[in-house]
Amino acid sequence: MKLQTRVMLTVTAVTALALLASFVTVALLVRRDELGDLDRALLIQAHTAAELALVRSPSRPSVTEGHAVVPESLGLTARYMATYEADGSLLSATRSFGGGPPRFSELGITPPLPEEGVAVDLSVGEVALRGVVLPLGTAGQSLLYAASRGTVDEDTRFIGRAASVIFVAAMVFTALVARWLSARLASDVQSIAQVARAVAQGDLGARVGPGVRSSAETRILAEDMDHMIGRLGALVAAQQMFVSHAAHELRSPLATIRGELQLALRRPREPAEYRDAIEEALTDVEALGTLAEDLLVLARVPPGGQGGTASETVSVAEVMDEALRMARGKADERGVSLVETTPEAPELAILVRGTRWKTARALRNLVDNAVVHTVEGGKVEVHVEACGERVRILVSDEGPGVASGDRANIFEPFYRGPKEQSGEHDGAGLGLTIARGIARACGGDVLLDENAERGARFILDLPVAS
């Protein structure tokens, strides 16, 4: 069954049950109140009639013709009276019964009668009556005093007819409104489903847009759907860019190795020349291996570096020792000194979230980046600060700093500044990207301190383990 039909039928059925229960309850309450008013009026008149009957003949009371006063009746209403002996035999009756008053046993009453009387329903021919039966005197005799309950029945029938008309009109109106609402809701669901199918077929530009407005829930669902598609499109674009850059970065060293080997095989050479060619190819292979390692690490980092919190912990001292050990080889090649300015600080004993190898890899990338951009004979300083629930490791170099035009892009994969592009500095532009991805995966971050007075200063911000 379609959503539109299901919603319409459900709303209509619930409304019908609610209205039906309300109308039946109102009709019963109105009939009960009117019967109560009629019973009280008949009881008062019956007591008066009983007293008059006893005055006329105490031993054998009789009834006389007359009219009853019925609430809400504008005309005269005939009264129906009869007296009965203690054994239930008829003593007297008014002519209004048409010669056929009911037997006492037909009233469904079991003696003795209470002083306030007993209300009964009966009929004479096609006339429906409402009456009361009272004890009469002390000899066990009883009096039946009744009048037509036509006003009560007519009011009940009027309420039934009015309720029926209102019920039918309300059902038609409810069905139309429910159909309109369900159509809007189904339209929104169909719009969202259509966009989902388009995305499943590869159209990442599809959006639900602002057209979904039938309910707050579908509007939020549409906004979440558009946000999800946008994020998915960004991830796919990032993946495509990653693959494109990776292919480009891998193609360059492979082409160099191929050219060197083809050149070496073009003509016979001396052993020393072959050795030089092999050494050059080995250098390119090592660069290729480093690039492959960086690509593998980058592929394992969560997209955007978000959404992860490391369950392992490591001390700041372990991170510093491991990172500086790995970075010392490159620093020695360039004659750059690695200076740890807080070798005995209590901050080194603090535990932070993250694994030892990954966190040290993030810090090592920052140190390697600083070494590359520091002049030969210069120094790179590594400093630790504790800031409440965070630990900040600051890596400062003595290079030219980061140009203002490059600051917005330095953490993007494969981004390289003018000097890297000119070949002055090696690297594929993945170091800072990997460092930030690792830091964010454990709840931290890597930031550029734009207030550094000299060179560049990067901050590895890590959360303290609870």
Summary of the structure (lengths in Angstrom):
residues: 466
radius of gyration: 49.9
end to end distance: 53.5
largest distance: 158.6
contacts: 1388
relative contact order: 0.07
helix: 54%
strand: 17%
